Amino acid sequence: MWCVRRVPLWALLSAVAAPLLLIGGWTLAEARQTGGYDPVTDTISALAAVDADDRWIMTLGLVGLGLCHCVTAAGLRPLAPAGRLLLALGGVATVAVAATPLPAGAGSSTAGAGSSTPHALAAAIAFGALALWPALATRGARPRWLALTGVLVLAVGWFVVELTVGGPRVGLSERVAAGAEALCPLVVVLRLRLRLADA
């Protein structure tokens, strides 16, 4: 039976597309680099930096990811509006990350991602919003939602520490954090669709 609280199929499709765009984007863009790109030490943003080879690949991947988060947020009708808005904010901030590419040489492990203030600000908003949205999406404190938020916050925390101290695994930690945040909406959509199908 159809009801307005149901998660629509288009939200499932956008939630599936999000991690495919991110992971596919960084995989393809990395393969196109000729300057010794290292996914363990170099940031994802370096793949869309001004001096990156075929930077349009990662730029489109980030834009697509951000738009998918916005579409998924619109379809998560059973959830609290605050969480949905935070997911959409994370999506908009991800598009802003793509719109403010790093200058030449700024995405390497030695330069760090902070050499472009607009880019760093957009990335901070995106990572923060996409880590915290599950905690605000639930109607009432539910341990699963808080645990999901905790996992995302820990992943982002690892990335922040690596970035701050110039650690040797900046790229790896960013991929773990960004990948987890891209997969999270899909997990939530699947859970809600299965729960509502059984109701």
Order of alpha helices (4+ residues) and beta strands (2+ residues): alpha-alpha-alpha-alpha-alpha-alpha
